[in-house]
Amino acid sequence: MILDPLRPEVPAARVIPNVAPDLARRLELPDGRTSLGLLTCTSDDCLFAALDEGTKCADVEVVYARSFYAGAAHSSGPFSGEAIGLLAGPTPEEATSGLQATIRYLRERACFFAANDEGTLAFFPHVVPSVGRYLAKRAGVPVGAALAYLIAPPIEALLGLDAALKEAQVELRVFYGPPSETNYGGGLLTGEQTACEAAAQAFQGAVLELARRPRQIAVDDARVAGLAGTLAARAAGARSAGGRAEPDAPDGKRFRMYGTGETLDAKPALLTHLFDDRSLVRKDHPIIRLRGKLDLLQAHLLDAQLAARSEELADIDAALGEALDWLRRLLAAEVLAKPCPELALAGFDADELHRISHRTQDYLGVGFLLPDASMGPTAVKLNLLRAYVREAELTAVDVFAAETHVAPENRERMLAGLNRLSNAVYVLTCKVVAARRTG
């Protein structure tokens, strides 16, 4: 089915605790990084995006990442896949942590999508809200910048990149001219996160349009721009509401009010974009209020992450980084009518986090906590974060009580995710307290 995810596989993974000196020299490993995590994957671009995640979750560097010629269907062996990646760390534990984060990202985030019902045409409209060291270096952007990682077969890639660059305020930092080793093409584009999301959506629209009518020479650009959102909403089970409109209104006015259809020459200060210029709403619109809560929630999360770094709590820092990425994807899911992501932190899924939060004495040796300043900066910040997660969840409950553009199943997943995020932050707080007691 169109837009079905095509999940990558990891045929093989290993850790070398201490690489032989001659091999380390050949691989040009950085000084002090002699522990190596190795894995192969059936999708090269998925692997490269996942390796970047590894650099965000552990003290590792990507020292080798290569695609194999002709792709996974013509691999050299049963464990070769389509690409290989190597992560170098100072200890076997760091190499293992980086490898686990990479595999987790492949399982939960990075995947190609089908552009036709047969699943024979695949493309990669991937957005990284905040890049790590690997993709930052590869794209020549600062660590933390947003990136649209857009890959497709040759003609689809060129059409898609053209649509993406015309649709959004993004810059093409890397161009992968077709054919690559696996006979694909594409590029890395950077800009604001919302611009990267819009670029990926336009890229998707161009790929899907070609898949529908591959030999039609002239194509209406407006229809291409709208196709991605329409099919994405259909695939997610969402009703079409406030989607991308024709760029030129019949009366020549650029802006339109969402719901009423009233058109305007200029955007008043009290209005903002629900999706685009053709879907303006008041700034006190319930969905805008929810977006504001989620934005403030990210700010509280970053504050807690800085506290964890100041106390050198690397595992808490990494888990909060995963939570931040999940929150950003949740916000994008609402805006772009994409399926809401599943919450997973530190190797645990949402249900496991819920279970641990109710049995912290059994799992962490810490009973019910009453917050106290003696717990230290990170625990106090985590408690503030947990309280604000609850507030954001209650706002979402209130907003979703009325009819919205968000599909019912996506509403349930968002509410469940926020509820479990509260459990997860409580678990992290207990971990910090346990560490202080044993330290």
C-alpha positions in Angstrom: 0.0 0.0 0.0 1.1 3.6 -0.7 3.1 5.1 2.2 3.5 1.8 4.0 6.8 1.8 5.9 9.5 -0.4 4.6 11.5 -1.3 7.7 15.3 -1.9 7.4 16.9 -5.0 9.0 20.2 -5.5 10.8 21.7 -8.7 9.5 24.8 -8.5 11.8 26.2 -6.5 14.7 29.2 -6.9 16.9 31.5 -5.1 19.3 35.3 -5.3 19.2 36.5 -4.3 22.8 40.0 -3.4 21.7 40.8 -3.2 18.0 44.2 -4.6 16.8 46.6 -1.7 16.4 47.3 -2.4 12.7 43.6 -2.4 11.9 43.0 0.7 14.0 45.7 2.5 11.9 44.1 1.4 8.7 40.7 2.6 9.9 42.2 5.8 11.1 40.6 5.6 14.5 40.9 8.7 16.7 43.3 8.5 19.6 41.9 6.7 22.5 39.0 5.2 20.6 39.9 1.6 20.2 36.5 0.0 21.0 34.5 -0.6 17.9 30.8 -1.2 17.2 30.1 -2.8 13.8 26.8 -3.4 12.1 25.3 -4.0 8.6 21.9 -2.9 7.4 19.6 -3.6 4.5 19.2 0.1 3.8 22.2 2.4 3.5 20.5 5.8 4.1 18.5 4.4 7.1 21.8 3.3 8.5 23.5 6.6 8.0 20.7 8.5 9.7 20.8 5.9 12.6 24.5 6.2 13.0 24.1 9.9 13.6 21.7 9.0 16.4 24.4 6.9 17.9 26.7 9.9 18.2 23.9 11.7 20.1 23.4 8.9 22.6 26.9 7.8 23.4 30.5 9.0 23.3 31.2 7.5 19.8 32.3 8.7 16.4 31.3 7.3 13.0 34.6 6.2 11.6 33.4 4.2 8.6 30.1 4.1 6.7 29.8 2.7 3.2 27.2 1.5 0.8 27.6 -1.7 -1.2 27.1 -1.7 -4.9 23.7 -2.9 -6.3 21.9 -2.9 -3.0 20.7 -5.5 -0.5 19.1 -7.6 -3.2 22.5 -8.4 -4.6 24.5 -8.5 -1.4 27.8 -10.5 -1.1 26.5 -12.6 1.7 23.6 -13.3 4.0 24.8 -10.8 6.6 26.1 -8.1 4.3 22.9 -6.1 3.7 23.3 -2.9 1.8 25.8 -0.9 3.9 28.2 -1.2 6.8 28.8 1.2 9.7 31.5 1.5 12.4 31.3 3.4 15.6 34.5 4.0 17.6 34.3 4.7 21.3 36.8 5.0 24.2 35.4 1.9 26.0 33.4 -1.2 25.0 30.5 0.1 27.0 30.3 3.3 25.0 30.6 1.4 21.7 27.8 -0.9 22.8 25.6 2.0 23.9 26.2 3.7 20.5 25.4 0.5 18.7 22.2 0.0 20.7 21.0 3.5 19.9 21.7 3.0 16.2 19.7 -0.2 16.1 16.9 1.3 18.1 16.7 4.2 15.7 16.6 1.7 12.8 13.8 -0.2 14.5 11.7 2.9 15.4 12.5 5.8 13.2 14.4 5.4 10.0 12.6 3.7 7.1 11.8 4.1 3.5 8.2 4.3 2.3 6.3 2.7 -0.5 5.3 5.0 -3.4 3.1 2.4 -5.0 0.7 -0.3 -3.9 3.1 -3.0 -4.9 5.9 -1.7 -2.7 8.4 -1.8 -5.5 9.1 1.9 -5.6 10.7 3.2 -2.3 11.8 6.6 -1.2 13.2 8.3 2.0 11.5 11.6 3.0 13.3 11.7 6.4 13.6 14.7 8.7 16.2 14.9 11.5 15.0 17.6 13.9 18.4 17.9 15.5 21.5 16.4 13.9 24.4 14.8 15.8 28.1 15.0 15.0 28.1 12.6 12.0 25.4 14.2 9.8 26.5 17.7 10.9 29.9 17.1 9.5 28.5 15.4 6.4 26.2 18.3 5.6 28.5 21.0 6.9 25.9 22.3 9.4 26.2 23.0 13.1 25.3 20.1 15.5 21.7 20.5 16.5 20.6 21.9 13.1 17.5 20.5 11.4 18.1 18.4 8.3 15.8 17.0 5.5 17.4 13.7 4.3 15.7 13.1 1.0 16.4 10.0 -1.2 14.6 8.3 -4.1 15.3 6.6 -7.4 17.0 8.7 -10.0 14.3 10.7 -11.7 12.1 10.8 -8.6 15.1 12.2 -6.7 15.6 15.1 -9.1 11.9 15.9 -9.3 11.5 15.7 -5.5 14.5 17.9 -4.8 13.2 20.6 -7.2 9.8 20.5 -5.5 11.4 20.6 -2.0 13.6 23.6 -2.8 10.7 25.5 -4.3 8.4 24.8 -1.5 10.4 25.7 1.6 13.2 28.0 2.8 15.8 25.3 2.8 19.3 25.0 1.4 20.7 22.0 -0.5 23.9 21.3 1.4 24.8 17.9 -0.2 23.6 16.6 -3.6 23.7 12.9 -4.3 23.6 12.9 -8.1 22.1 9.7 -9.4 23.2 7.0 -9.6 24.6 6.2 -6.2 26.2 2.8 -5.4 22.6 1.6 -4.9 21.3 3.5 -8.0 19.4 6.1 -6.0 19.9 9.9 -5.6 18.9 12.8 -3.4 20.3 15.3 -1.0 20.7 16.8 2.4 18.8 20.1 2.9 18.9 22.3 5.9 16.7 25.1 7.3 14.3 25.6 10.2 12.6 22.3 11.4 9.2 23.4 10.0 10.9 24.2 6.7 12.6 20.8 6.5 9.3 19.1 7.2 7.6 21.1 4.4 10.5 20.2 2.1 10.1 16.6 2.9 6.4 16.8 2.3 6.9 18.4 -1.1 9.6 15.8 -2.0 7.1 13.1 -1.1 4.4 14.7 -3.3 6.6 14.8 -6.3 7.6 11.1 -5.9 4.0 10.0 -5.4 2.9 12.0 -8.4 5.4 10.4 -10.7 4.5 7.0 -9.4 0.9 7.6 -10.3 1.6 9.0 -13.8 5.2 8.3 -14.8 4.8 9.2 -18.5 2.8 12.4 -18.3 5.1 15.2 -19.4 3.3 18.2 -18.1 2.1 18.1 -14.4 0.3 20.7 -12.4 2.7 21.9 -9.7 -0.2 22.8 -7.3 -1.6 19.3 -7.5 1.9 17.8 -6.8 2.2 20.1 -3.8 -1.1 18.9 -2.4 -0.8 15.2 -3.1 1.6 14.4 -0.4 -0.5 15.8 2.4 -3.7 14.2 1.0 -2.2 10.7 0.7 -0.4 11.0 4.1 -3.7 12.0 5.8 -5.5 9.1 4.0 -2.8 6.6 5.1 -3.0 7.8 8.7 -6.8 7.6 8.6 -7.2 11.3 9.1 -9.9 13.3 7.5 -8.7 16.0 5.1 -9.0 19.4 6.8 -7.0 22.6 6.3 -4.7 20.9 3.8 -2.6 22.8 1.3 -4.8 24.9 -0.9 -4.2 26.1 -4.4 -1.5 28.9 -4.1 -3.7 31.4 -6.0 -7.2 32.1 -4.7 -9.8 33.1 -7.3 -10.1 36.6 -5.8 -6.3 37.1 -5.8 -6.1 37.3 -2.0 -3.2 35.4 -0.5 -4.6 34.6 2.9 -7.7 32.6 4.0 -9.3 32.0 7.4 -9.5 28.4 8.4 -13.1 27.3 9.0 -14.9 30.3 7.6 -13.1 30.5 4.2 -12.8 34.3 4.4 -9.9 35.6 2.3 -7.6 38.5 3.2 -5.0 40.6 1.5 -2.7 40.7 4.5 -2.3 38.6 7.7 -3.5 40.5 10.8 -1.2 40.3 13.9 -3.8 38.4 15.9 -3.8 35.5 13.4 -1.3 32.8 12.9 -0.8 29.8 10.6 -2.5 26.5 11.4 -0.8 25.0 8.4 -0.1 27.7 5.8 -1.3 31.0 4.4 -4.6 29.4 3.4 -5.4 28.2 7.0 -5.2 31.2 9.3 -6.6 31.0 12.9 -6.7 33.2 16.0 -3.6 32.8 18.2 -5.9 31.5 21.0 -7.1 28.6 18.8 -7.0 25.3 20.8 -4.4 23.6 18.6 -2.1 26.7 18.7 -2.4 26.6 22.5 -1.5 22.9 22.6 1.5 23.6 20.3 2.6 26.3 22.7 2.4 23.9 25.6 4.5 21.3 23.7 7.0 24.0 22.9 7.3 25.0 26.5 7.6 21.4 27.5 10.6 21.1 25.2 12.2 24.1 27.0 11.7 22.4 30.4 13.2 19.2 29.0 16.3 21.1 27.6 16.7 22.7 31.0 16.7 19.3 32.7 19.1 18.0 30.1 21.6 20.8 30.9 21.4 19.9 34.6 22.1 16.3 33.8 25.2 17.3 31.8 26.4 19.5 34.6 26.3 16.6 36.9 27.8 14.3 34.3 24.8 11.9 34.2 25.4 10.6 30.7 22.5 8.1 30.8 20.0 10.7 31.9 21.3 13.1 29.3 20.9 10.5 26.5 17.4 9.5 27.7 16.3 13.2 27.7 17.7 13.6 24.2 15.5 10.7 23.1 12.5 12.4 24.8 13.2 15.7 23.1 13.4 14.0 19.7 10.1 12.2 20.4 8.3 15.4 21.4 9.5 17.1 18.2 8.2 14.2 16.1 4.9 14.3 18.0 4.5 18.0 17.1 5.4 17.3 13.5 2.8 14.4 13.4 0.0 16.8 14.4 1.1 19.5 11.8 1.7 17.1 8.9 -1.0 14.5 9.6 1.6 11.8 10.1 1.2 8.8 12.5 2.2 9.8 16.0 5.5 8.1 17.0 5.7 5.5 19.7 7.5 6.6 22.9 10.7 4.6 23.8 13.5 5.8 26.1 16.7 4.1 27.2 15.8 0.9 25.5 12.3 0.6 27.1 9.0 1.0 25.4 6.1 2.9 26.8 4.5 -0.1 28.6 7.8 -1.1 30.2 8.3 2.5 31.4 4.8 2.5 32.9 5.5 -0.8 34.8 8.9 0.4 36.1 7.4 3.7 37.3 5.0 1.7 39.5 7.7 -0.6 40.9 10.7 1.6 41.3 11.6 -0.1 44.6 11.9 -3.4 42.8 13.8 -2.1 39.8 15.8 0.8 41.2 15.8 0.4 44.9 14.0 3.7 45.4 10.5 3.9 46.9 7.9 6.7 46.4 9.7 10.0 46.1 8.7 13.3 47.7 10.8 15.9 45.9 13.4 17.6 48.0 16.2 20.1 47.2 18.7 17.7 48.7 18.2 15.4 45.7 20.3 17.8 43.6 19.8 20.0 40.5 19.0 17.3 38.0 16.3 15.6 40.2 14.7 18.9 40.9 14.6 19.9 37.2 13.2 16.4 36.4 10.5 16.9 38.9 9.6 20.3 37.3 9.6 18.6 33.9 7.3 15.8 35.1 4.9 18.3 36.5 4.8 20.2 33.2 4.3 17.0 31.2 1.1 16.6 33.3 0.0 20.1 32.4 0.7 19.5 28.7 -1.2 16.2 28.9 -4.2 18.0 30.5 -4.2 20.6 27.8 -4.2 17.9 25.1 -7.1 16.2 26.8 -9.0 19.5 26.8 -8.2 20.3 23.2 -9.0 16.8 21.9 -12.4 16.7 23.6 -13.6 18.8 20.7 -13.4 17.9 17.0 -10.0 18.7 15.4 -8.1 17.9 12.3 -6.2 15.2 14.2 -7.4 11.7 13.4 -8.9 9.8 16.4 -6.2 7.1 16.5 -3.5 9.8 16.5 -5.2 11.7 19.4 -5.2 8.5 21.4 -1.5 7.9 20.7 -0.5 11.4 21.5 -2.4 11.3 24.8 -1.0 7.9 25.7 2.5 9.1 24.8 2.3 12.2 27.0 1.0 10.0 29.9 3.8 7.6 29.5 6.4 10.4 29.2 5.4 11.4 32.7 6.1 7.9 33.9 9.4 8.0 32.1 10.5 11.2 33.7 9.6 9.9 37.1 11.7 6.8 36.4 14.7 9.0 35.4 14.2 11.0 38.7 14.4 7.7 40.7 17.6 6.7 38.8 19.2 10.0 39.7 18.3 9.6 43.4 19.5 6.0 43.3 22.8 7.1 41.8 23.3 9.7 44.5 22.6 7.3 47.3 25.1 4.7 45.9 27.7 7.3 45.0 
